[in-house]
Amino acid sequence: MLDFSQTIRERRTIRRFNTTPVAPELLVYLLNGAASLYEAEGTPRWRCIYAGTSESRQRLVESMIAKMKESKLGKLIPVKMIDFLIKRITDIPAHLIFIAESADNRRQSDENYAAVCSVMQNFQLLGWERGLGMLWDTDPMLQSESFLTEIGLREGERLAGILHAGYFDKAPRSRRRTPAKQKWTTIGGGGEPDGPQLDNVRIPAQSILEMLNDAVWAPNDGLREPWRFIYVTGGEAADKLRASYGDASPASLLIVAKEEADPHKQEEDYAAVCCLIQNFQLLAKSKPWHVRRTVPEWIYDREWCKPFGIRPQERIVAVLELGGDAQSSEPAPAAPQLLNISHL
């Protein structure tokens, strides 16, 4: 079994790739594995476009830089610099474009987006174990009409980004992450220090924090850390959760995202928080307790969120129910996801 803790901490964003080809069959294999590691209720809808041939890579980069070349600034950039950028991107062996499909409401749209971001994170982790490095690209130039037309983005769909993938010779040095404890709030009296007794398995709050210290190694531009954690075990907030789930409320961990004014940063930060949640669920597989990720309707109601101390420029991304005796408590596994892969 993959050592998720080590891989999550060791994985790095790779920006310089060597020319070793990447077998398409390996990418499909890893993508199947990445999809199978994502656990959620329902069937999230997302798709992937693969650009792996010389011709498709050329069309991809031309559509990416078209808007830049036509801009006033772009016209001042020397042709040699543009040619260098084109070559640098086309020399990367593989590009996978991930898209969350459209949905009827905001909650399902978020579920689809969270799913594709989580699968992208799983894909990066599985690829790292095989020596593959990746760059998660969400550059604003990807929002150009030329690029969106090239990939066939449909009305209502959300682009999660491109994973540029290839083998590499050297990984960047490690950088620091803020300990989870500095972003941790407890509501109720059960979180210090031993945590609640659930299904005959005691879950110490310290154990949750230790897992979060690994989970926070989620990808995000500039290593921004837009998250915080609210551990709910009692009080008015717990009563709210009890009313929401219609049962004795388990201990719950609310994963909260800061919302930037810049829409591009906001999307990047939301994706990073989704990856953090996915990391946490992967790490929980080695524990004698389970994590159930939920996105209840009430998280979209500001009044309902008040007892949890949610600030004006924040939102709850997911509620993680923490429980023991995983065999009896976990929901039935979802049906395997059928991959929707097309070629550019």
C-alpha positions as CSV (number, residue, x, y, z in Angstrom):
1,M,0.0,0.0,0.0
2,L,1.2,3.5,-0.9
3,D,2.8,5.4,2.0
4,F,0.5,8.4,1.6
5,S,2.1,10.4,4.4
6,Q,5.6,10.2,2.9
7,T,4.4,10.8,-0.6
8,I,2.2,13.8,0.3
9,R,5.2,15.4,2.0
10,E,7.8,14.6,-0.6
11,R,5.8,15.5,-3.7
12,R,7.0,18.7,-5.3
13,T,5.8,20.9,-8.2
14,I,8.1,20.3,-11.1
15,R,8.7,23.0,-13.7
16,R,11.7,21.5,-15.6
17,F,11.2,18.2,-17.3
18,N,13.6,16.0,-19.2
19,T,12.7,14.6,-22.7
20,T,11.9,11.0,-21.6
21,P,8.6,10.0,-23.2
22,V,5.6,9.2,-21.0
23,A,3.7,6.2,-22.1
24,P,0.0,7.0,-22.6
25,E,-1.0,3.6,-21.1
26,L,0.8,4.6,-17.9
27,L,-1.2,7.8,-17.7
28,V,-4.5,6.0,-18.2
29,Y,-3.5,3.5,-15.5
30,L,-2.6,6.2,-13.1
31,L,-5.8,8.1,-13.9
32,N,-7.9,5.0,-13.2
33,G,-6.1,4.6,-9.9
34,A,-6.6,8.3,-9.0
35,A,-10.4,8.1,-9.7
36,S,-10.8,5.0,-7.6
37,L,-9.1,6.7,-4.6
38,Y,-11.8,9.4,-4.6
39,E,-14.6,8.5,-2.3
40,A,-17.9,10.4,-2.4
41,E,-21.6,9.9,-2.2
42,G,-23.2,10.2,-5.6
43,T,-21.4,10.3,-9.0
44,P,-19.4,13.4,-9.6
45,R,-19.1,14.4,-13.2
46,W,-15.8,15.4,-14.7
47,R,-13.7,14.8,-17.9
48,C,-10.1,14.9,-19.0
49,I,-8.5,15.9,-22.3
50,Y,-5.1,14.4,-23.2
51,A,-2.5,16.2,-25.4
52,G,0.4,13.9,-25.9
53,T,1.3,14.1,-29.6
54,S,3.6,16.7,-31.1
55,E,0.7,18.1,-33.1
56,S,-1.7,18.3,-30.2
57,R,0.9,19.9,-28.0
58,Q,1.6,22.5,-30.6
59,R,-2.1,23.4,-31.0
60,L,-2.4,23.5,-27.2
61,V,0.4,26.0,-26.7
62,E,-0.7,28.2,-29.6
63,S,-4.2,28.5,-28.1
64,M,-2.7,29.2,-24.7
65,I,-0.5,32.1,-25.8
66,A,-2.8,33.6,-28.5
67,K,-4.3,36.2,-26.2
68,M,-0.9,37.2,-24.9
69,K,0.5,37.6,-28.4
70,E,-2.4,39.8,-29.4
71,S,-2.2,42.1,-26.3
72,K,-0.3,45.4,-26.3
73,L,2.3,43.9,-23.9
74,G,2.6,40.8,-26.0
75,K,3.4,42.8,-29.1
76,L,6.4,44.2,-27.2
77,I,7.8,40.8,-26.2
78,P,10.7,39.7,-28.5
79,V,9.8,36.9,-30.9
80,K,12.7,34.8,-29.4
81,M,11.1,34.9,-26.0
82,I,7.8,33.7,-27.4
83,D,9.5,31.0,-29.3
84,F,11.3,29.9,-26.1
85,L,8.0,29.7,-24.2
86,I,6.4,27.7,-27.0
87,K,9.3,25.2,-27.1
88,R,9.4,24.9,-23.3
89,I,5.7,23.9,-23.2
90,T,5.7,21.7,-26.3
91,D,8.8,19.8,-25.0
92,I,6.8,18.6,-22.0
93,P,5.8,15.0,-22.9
94,A,2.2,15.1,-21.6
95,H,-0.6,17.5,-20.8
96,L,-3.9,16.6,-19.2
97,I,-6.7,19.1,-19.1
98,F,-9.3,18.6,-16.3
99,I,-12.8,19.9,-16.5
100,A,-15.7,19.7,-14.0
101,E,-18.9,19.2,-15.9
102,S,-21.9,21.4,-15.6
103,A,-24.5,20.9,-12.8
104,D,-28.0,22.1,-12.0
105,N,-27.1,23.8,-8.8
106,R,-24.2,25.3,-6.9
107,R,-23.8,22.4,-4.5
108,Q,-23.5,19.8,-7.3
109,S,-21.3,22.2,-9.2
110,D,-19.0,22.3,-6.2
111,E,-19.1,18.5,-5.8
112,N,-18.0,18.1,-9.4
113,Y,-15.2,20.6,-9.0
114,A,-14.1,19.1,-5.7
115,A,-14.0,15.7,-7.3
116,V,-11.9,16.7,-10.3
117,C,-9.4,18.6,-8.0
118,S,-9.2,15.5,-5.7
119,V,-8.6,13.2,-8.7
120,M,-5.8,15.6,-9.9
121,Q,-4.2,15.4,-6.5
122,N,-4.4,11.6,-6.4
123,F,-3.0,11.5,-9.9
124,Q,0.0,13.7,-8.8
125,L,0.7,11.4,-5.8
126,L,0.5,8.2,-7.8
127,G,2.6,9.7,-10.6
128,W,5.2,10.8,-8.1
129,E,5.6,7.2,-6.9
130,R,6.4,6.4,-10.6
131,G,9.0,9.2,-10.9
132,L,6.6,11.5,-12.7
133,G,6.6,15.2,-11.8
134,M,3.7,17.6,-12.6
135,L,2.9,21.2,-12.7
136,W,-0.8,22.2,-12.0
137,D,-1.3,25.1,-14.3
138,T,-4.1,27.6,-13.8
139,D,-2.6,30.6,-15.4
140,P,-5.1,33.3,-16.3
141,M,-4.2,33.0,-19.9
142,L,-6.1,29.7,-19.9
143,Q,-9.3,31.7,-19.7
144,S,-8.7,33.1,-23.2
145,E,-11.4,32.5,-25.8
146,S,-8.8,30.8,-28.1
147,F,-7.9,28.2,-25.4
148,L,-11.4,27.5,-24.2
149,T,-12.5,27.0,-27.8
150,E,-9.6,24.7,-28.5
151,I,-10.5,22.4,-25.6
152,G,-14.2,22.6,-26.3
153,L,-15.3,24.0,-22.9
154,R,-19.1,23.8,-22.7
155,E,-21.5,26.2,-21.1
156,G,-21.6,25.7,-17.3
157,E,-18.3,23.7,-17.1
158,R,-15.4,24.7,-14.9
159,L,-11.8,24.4,-15.9
160,A,-9.8,23.0,-13.0
161,G,-6.5,23.4,-14.8
162,I,-3.8,21.5,-16.8
163,L,-1.4,19.0,-15.3
164,H,1.8,19.2,-17.3
165,A,3.5,15.9,-16.7
166,G,6.9,14.3,-17.4
167,Y,10.0,12.9,-15.9
168,F,12.6,15.1,-14.2
169,D,16.2,15.1,-13.1
170,K,16.0,17.2,-9.9
171,A,13.2,18.1,-7.4
172,P,13.0,21.5,-5.7
173,R,13.9,21.8,-2.0
174,S,11.3,21.4,0.6
175,R,9.6,24.5,2.0
176,R,7.7,25.0,5.3
177,R,4.0,24.7,6.0
178,T,2.2,26.3,9.0
179,P,1.4,23.7,11.7
180,A,-2.3,22.8,11.7
181,K,-2.6,23.8,15.3
182,Q,-2.1,27.4,14.4
183,K,-5.2,27.2,12.2
184,W,-7.3,25.1,14.6
185,T,-10.4,26.1,16.6
186,T,-12.4,23.8,19.0
187,I,-16.1,24.3,19.6
188,G,-17.5,22.2,22.5
189,G,-15.7,20.4,25.3
190,G,-14.7,17.1,23.8
191,G,-11.6,18.2,21.8
192,E,-9.0,18.6,24.6
193,P,-6.9,16.5,24.7
194,D,-8.3,13.1,24.1
195,G,-11.2,13.8,21.8
196,P,-14.5,12.1,21.8
197,Q,-15.2,8.4,22.3
198,L,-16.8,7.2,19.0
199,D,-17.8,3.6,18.4
200,N,-15.4,2.3,21.0
201,V,-12.5,4.0,19.3
202,R,-11.1,7.1,21.0
203,I,-9.9,9.7,18.5
204,P,-7.4,12.0,20.2
205,A,-7.5,15.6,18.9
206,Q,-3.7,15.4,18.7
207,S,-4.0,12.5,16.2
208,I,-6.2,14.6,14.0
209,L,-3.8,17.5,14.1
210,E,-0.9,15.2,13.2
211,M,-2.8,14.0,10.2
212,L,-3.6,17.5,9.2
213,N,0.1,18.4,9.5
214,D,0.6,16.0,6.6
215,A,-2.6,16.9,4.8
216,V,-1.7,20.6,4.5
217,W,1.0,19.7,2.0
218,A,-1.6,20.4,-0.7
219,P,-0.6,22.1,-4.0
220,N,-1.3,25.9,-4.2
221,D,0.4,28.7,-6.1
222,G,3.1,30.4,-3.9
223,L,2.3,27.9,-1.1
224,R,-0.7,30.0,0.0
225,E,-2.5,28.5,3.0
226,P,-6.1,29.7,2.7
227,W,-7.6,27.1,5.2
228,R,-8.5,26.7,8.8
229,F,-10.1,23.9,10.8
230,I,-13.1,24.0,13.2
231,Y,-13.4,20.9,15.4
232,V,-17.0,20.6,16.7
233,T,-17.8,18.4,19.6
234,G,-20.5,20.2,21.5
235,G,-22.5,23.4,22.2
236,E,-24.9,25.2,19.9
237,A,-22.8,24.3,16.8
238,A,-23.0,20.6,17.6
239,D,-26.8,21.0,18.0
240,K,-26.9,22.5,14.5
241,L,-25.1,19.5,13.1
242,R,-27.4,17.1,15.0
243,A,-30.4,18.8,13.5
244,S,-28.8,18.7,10.1
245,Y,-28.0,15.0,10.2
246,G,-31.1,13.9,12.1
247,D,-29.0,11.6,14.4
248,A,-26.6,11.7,17.2
249,S,-23.9,14.1,15.9
250,P,-20.4,12.6,15.5
251,A,-17.4,14.8,16.1
252,S,-17.0,16.9,13.0
253,L,-14.2,18.8,11.4
254,L,-15.2,21.7,9.3
255,I,-12.7,22.6,6.6
256,V,-13.0,26.4,5.9
257,A,-11.5,28.3,3.0
258,K,-10.6,32.0,3.0
259,E,-12.2,33.7,-0.1
260,E,-9.9,36.2,-1.9
261,A,-11.4,39.1,-3.8
262,D,-9.5,38.0,-6.9
263,P,-11.7,35.3,-8.6
264,H,-8.6,33.5,-10.0
265,K,-7.0,33.2,-6.6
266,Q,-10.3,32.2,-5.1
267,E,-10.6,29.2,-7.5
268,E,-7.0,28.2,-6.9
269,D,-7.5,28.4,-3.1
270,Y,-10.7,26.4,-3.2
271,A,-8.9,23.7,-5.3
272,A,-6.1,23.6,-2.7
273,V,-8.5,23.1,0.1
274,C,-10.2,20.2,-1.8
275,C,-6.8,18.6,-2.2
276,L,-6.1,19.0,1.5
277,I,-9.4,17.2,2.3
278,Q,-8.4,14.5,-0.2
279,N,-5.0,14.1,1.5
280,F,-6.7,13.8,4.9
281,Q,-9.0,11.1,3.6
282,L,-6.1,9.2,2.1
283,L,-4.2,9.4,5.4
284,A,-7.2,8.2,7.3
285,K,-7.1,4.8,5.5
286,S,-4.3,3.7,7.7
287,K,-6.3,4.5,10.9
288,P,-8.8,2.4,12.9
289,W,-11.4,5.1,12.2
290,H,-13.1,6.6,9.2
291,V,-13.7,10.0,7.6
292,R,-16.9,10.7,5.8
293,R,-16.8,13.9,3.6
294,T,-20.2,15.7,3.3
295,V,-21.3,18.9,1.6
296,P,-24.6,19.6,3.3
297,E,-27.0,22.3,1.9
298,W,-26.7,24.4,5.0
299,I,-23.1,25.4,4.4
300,Y,-24.5,27.8,1.7
301,D,-26.7,29.6,4.3
302,R,-24.7,32.4,6.1
303,E,-27.2,32.4,9.0
304,W,-26.7,28.6,9.6
305,C,-22.9,29.1,9.5
306,K,-22.9,31.8,12.2
307,P,-22.6,29.4,15.3
308,F,-19.4,28.0,13.8
309,G,-17.7,31.4,13.7
310,I,-17.5,31.6,9.9
311,R,-16.1,35.0,8.9
312,P,-17.5,37.2,6.1
313,Q,-14.7,36.4,3.7
314,E,-14.8,32.6,4.4
315,R,-16.8,29.6,3.3
316,I,-17.1,26.0,4.5
317,V,-15.8,23.7,1.8
318,A,-16.8,20.4,3.5
319,V,-17.8,18.8,6.8
320,L,-15.8,15.7,7.8
321,E,-17.6,13.3,10.1
322,L,-15.0,11.4,12.2
323,G,-15.9,8.0,13.6
324,G,-14.6,4.7,14.6
325,D,-15.3,1.1,13.7
326,A,-15.0,1.8,10.0
327,Q,-16.3,-1.5,8.9
328,S,-19.8,-0.9,10.3
329,S,-19.8,2.9,10.0
330,E,-18.6,3.6,6.5
331,P,-21.2,4.0,3.8
332,A,-21.3,1.5,1.0
333,P,-18.5,2.2,-1.6
334,A,-19.6,4.1,-4.6
335,A,-19.7,2.5,-8.0
336,P,-16.4,2.8,-9.9
337,Q,-16.1,5.9,-12.0
338,L,-16.0,5.5,-15.7
339,L,-13.2,7.7,-17.1
340,N,-14.2,10.3,-19.7
341,I,-10.9,10.9,-21.6
342,S,-10.7,12.4,-25.0
343,H,-7.7,13.4,-27.1
344,L,-6.9,16.9,-28.3
